[in-house]
Amino acid sequence: MARVKNLDQITGSLKNLSFYTRKGSDAIFVRTKGGPSKEKIKRNPEFEGLRRINREFGGCSAMSKQIRQSFGELSHVADYNLSSALNSLMKSIQKTDEQHETGSRSIRLSAFRYTLAGFDFGRKTRFSSLLRVPLNYTIDREQQTATVLIPAFACSFGLNMNTEFMKGAVNSGTFRFTAALGIVTDMQLNISGTAYEPVHDKLGHGVLIRSTPWFSTQGSVQEQQIKLALIREYTATTDPLTTPPFVPEFTDADSLVLTVAVEFGTPDAFGNTVPIRGTGGGMVLGVF
């Protein structure tokens, strides 16, 4: 793929060329327009191989989206495009399926949960370099619960904001920890062979997000616990007098994803502290 150098910032189109940028890169990329029409790719036998590739790519994209949804709103701390990295990871998992031919291979995250554990939201600022104290956690699959344990620490030691990419954090003055617990279901090609879908209906699983209070970056943090309980959240949303508790189906094809982020805050127009997008760090603590 071509890149533009030594020119002013250019985006958009110029004759048969398209210029665009990517999150996490200052470079300008260029590509040519043209190629076969969508209808030709969809119908012509000579593009059957491409259709298979596109179908599997669509499956990886759908799985990547499902994982990002399990992060809740925490992906805003990322300093690069998470979708591309997750798509690549899901493709590597998809390639392990030897039971189906190319074009219909399933994506079984449940068999490779360890590959997602430790997934970092930063490339310029790694989570382990931002937060210098170890986090502990527990996950109970059967009860669909998780607890993140944050030890007491002095911010002068525990937070590393002295990097080129943490200028927003230095000017912030406040930060907090936020954790998310979500469920990701394995995906397979649907019966009609047109698109990928979860292996079962996971409607209602959702994602649960909890945060600590905001702390000063100039002070100390006492020991903190962030507790998340998905089943309790489900039953709390039903009326016990009229509706029986609803707990969505949870099988071996489902994976519990626990994510944590350090968010830095700034006052909004009403004086409320809100997270600064693109500043902070996050990672997947565990997948079970």
Buried (B, 14 or more C-beta within 10 A) or exposed (E): EEEBEEEEEBEEEEEEBBBEBEEBEEEBBBEEEEEEEEEEBEEEEEBEEEBBEBBBBBBBBBBBEBBBBBBBBBBBBBBBBBBEBBBEBBBEBBEEBEEEEEBBBBBBBBBBBEBBBEBBBBEEBBBBBBBEEEBEBEBEEEEBBBBBEBEEBEBEEBBBBEBEBBEBBEEBBBBBBBBBBBBBBBBBBEEEEEEBBBBBEBEEBBBBBBBBEBBEBEEEBEEBEBBBBBBBBBBEEEEEEEEEEEBBEBEEBBBBBBBBBBBBBBEEEEEEBEBBEEBBBBBBBBBB
